[in-house]
Amino acid sequence: MPTPLVFAETDLLEHRRQWLNHLENGRRLQPNTIEAYERDSRQFLSFLSVHLGAPAGVPDLAALKITDLRSYLAFRRGSGSGARSLARSLAGIRSFFAYLRRQRIVDVTAANALTTPRQAKSLPRPVAVDEAQCLLEEAAEPDLATEPWVGARDAAVLSLLYGCGLRISEALGLSQKDLPALQTGLMRVLGKGGRERLVPVLPAVIEAVNLYVNICPFVAARADLPETALFYGVRGKRLNPRIVQKSVEHLRFRLGLPDSATPHALRHAFATHLLAGGGDLRTIQELLGHASLSTTQIYTQVDTRHLLSVYSKAHPHMIGNG
């Protein structure tokens, strides 16, 4: 694959090459991150050469003003980039500038005064009640190539996400020592920031977990080791979140559900459906393990949007105007 052409002075191109090498071999960043940073810096230097009327060099970076950087953002916006793309692009450029400063090559002071474009906060996209139920039922009916305990495992994990509002990391982080409390209907969950919370467990969730426990070969074999995992992969290791995500991808394909039907969407559904059923925000905050009530309040927007949608479709006056 040919090396992309970058318009800049030779010295600046060499510093950029050393920075990318540092990201790959020094910081060992993921290849896709390095690729994004390479593209971001290339686009910026190419813009700068046109903006200045000549290939950019190190002295040009030192002379940059905040108006120059804002011109770059305006150029990218004009090319169709949204706030998220601009924020990611700035992250790459700032990484390059930080490297140049640490190497005592140049200090691009204008970058310190530039604020990251504000991103619109996207609303959670929960699955509907019937979609959640279909996912749970379909998970328990694996295809012929899958062992029955694997289907029971997936159904149990998804039941914990939807029935208890657990994060996928919290569900897969459960150990066999947590099983007795879970079976009583009230268990402690260790969430983000090391915060513990008490979570009620519905009878349907207990039933799904018990079905899995009774037929999973690894749970029975390691019952005397309470610190071991509760959920296992087919090779006997603690279940990886990616396996659950791939399982849900297959399930939603079989059911014809949208791409938004993800494991985390089941946690969103837990909160949204509780709110729609009359649950108060403080209680939902505790059940979800949110540190701040403002994080939980986003679900009121989701519920309001749903109510307005139902209203516009069902109100006799609205239908009469259709």
Buried (B, 14 or more C-beta within 10 A) or exposed (E): EEEEEBBBBEEBBEBBEBBBEBBBEEEEBEEEBBEBBBEBBBBBBBBBBEBBEEBBBBEBBBEBEBEBBEBBBEBBBEEEBEEEBBBBBBBBBBBBBBBBBEEEBBBBEBBEEBEEBEEEEEEBBBBBBEBBEBBBEBBBEBEEEBEBBBBBBBBBBBBBBBBBBBBBEBBBBBBBEBBEBBBEEEBEBBBEEEEEBEBEBBEEBBEBBBBBBEBBEBBEEBEEEEEBBBBBBEEEEBBEBEBBEEBBBBBBEEEEBEEBBBBBBBBBBBBBBBBBEEBEBEEBBEBBBBEEEEEBEBBEEBBEEBEEEEEEEEEEEEEEEE
